[in-house]
Amino acid sequence: MKIKDIIKAIGIAFLGAILVNCSAEDTQEVNDENCTLKNINNIQDQEKRKNFLSECQKYKSEKGGFVPSTNRTW
């Protein structure tokens, strides 16, 4: 029983952390204007900045502005 209680507590804590991290008031729309380096650097929280930068890269690759390099064997 103790292991089930521990797993349940970890699950509840994880769910709470996800819900806190997904607050709508801090999110920015991913578009050409917001994906400039100046606007990305204005994001104070490092984790949110990394996530937003990742979303901007996905956005630009879907538009054709980002072309990943080819794999090379050295």
Residue, then its C-alpha position, 0 to 999 in steps of 0.5 A: m500500500k505504501i508504494k501505491d500511495i507514493i506513486k499516487a502522490i508523485g502523480i498528483a504533484f506532476l499533474g499540479a506542476i503541469l497545470v501551473n506551467c500551462s497558464a494561459e496568461d504567460t503564453q505568446e502567440v507564435n508569429d513572425e513578429n513575436c519570433t524575433l530575437k528581441n522579443i524572445n530575449n524579453i522572456q524572463d523565465q529561461e524554460k519558457r524562453k526555450n519552449f517558445l524558441s522551439e515553437c518558433q523554430k517549428y513555425k518557421s520550418e513549416k513556413g519554409g524559412f528554416v532548412p535543417s542541415t543534412n546528416r554528414t558522416w565524418 
